[in-house]
Amino acid sequence: MKKISTAIIILNWNGLEDTKSCLRSLLKITGVTYKVIIIDNGSQNNEAFKLERIFGEEIEVHALEENIGFTGGVNYGIKVAQKYHPEYFLLLNNDTEVDKNFLKSLMTTASTDARIGIVSPIIYDYENRSKIIFSGGYINWWLGKTFHNTDHIPYKKESKFITGCCLLIKRELIKKGGSLDDRFFAYFEDAAYSISASLAGYKCICDPNSIIYHKQGASTEKTGVYKTYLISRNRILFVNNYAPKIVRYYFIIFNLVKLLLVIIIFLTTGQWKRTYAYTKGYIDGTYGRGGKPTI
């Protein structure tokens, strides 16, 4: 098995056109050895076969029978990639396009310090390419939310939170800290992994010399029932498992008040299904029920 420097893991779920565009930009990158691994998360219309037919041996495609979530798909991809013994694992959203030098820059940054475990590029909006949508991030524990910085950073900067849109992970961190927390399925898994990396003694860095472009919201629903459930549930799972203890006690009261306010808002606006989804997410999160949604 040929050894490579980076295994690039991309999930596809009914996103054929976005994935094709992403791959066309990705296969132009230079200066590094890499393998692109596509995990098809139970897409319809034979999308895995279509990607294989178009790109051939330039990519490796694994078709799953069902959608096992972002965490499940990524973790499956990491297991597949182990056979190449890569120095780095790159997790990349399929609704992105990349600069040809982005990966080389990420790897160069990662190699400068043994304590660096995760590196992120600067992420620009796909439509408005002068607009930064991620240049590092932070976590507000009291609200149980993550936030993106959107300012220009002239130098490499340490970040408390790296978005799952694109992140380069060192092999040593995978060995020491494991893969993504599968309880989340989707949403908050990136924040949880950023915290895990920090607890394992590694830094998360944002590299201003590495650039990609993201089609915001192309792969997820914005206000649907499914997302409402996951955000409600996973925020509680995240705080209960990763926040300082004092925050966890406070969050019990805060989240109960928030539940009542959200129910009132949803009911008064006729959003019956989202009322149920948010409430069920609250209950499942409180009782520690993670994994694939049961809604």
Helices and strands as residue ranges (DSSP letters): E 6-12, H 16-26, E 34-41, H 47-55, G 56-58, E 59-64, H 69-81, G 82-84, E 88-92, E 96-98, H 102-111, E 116-125, E 132-134, E 137-140, E 145-148, E 157-158, E 166-170, H 171-177, H 189-199, E 203-214, H 225-242, H 245-268, H 272-286
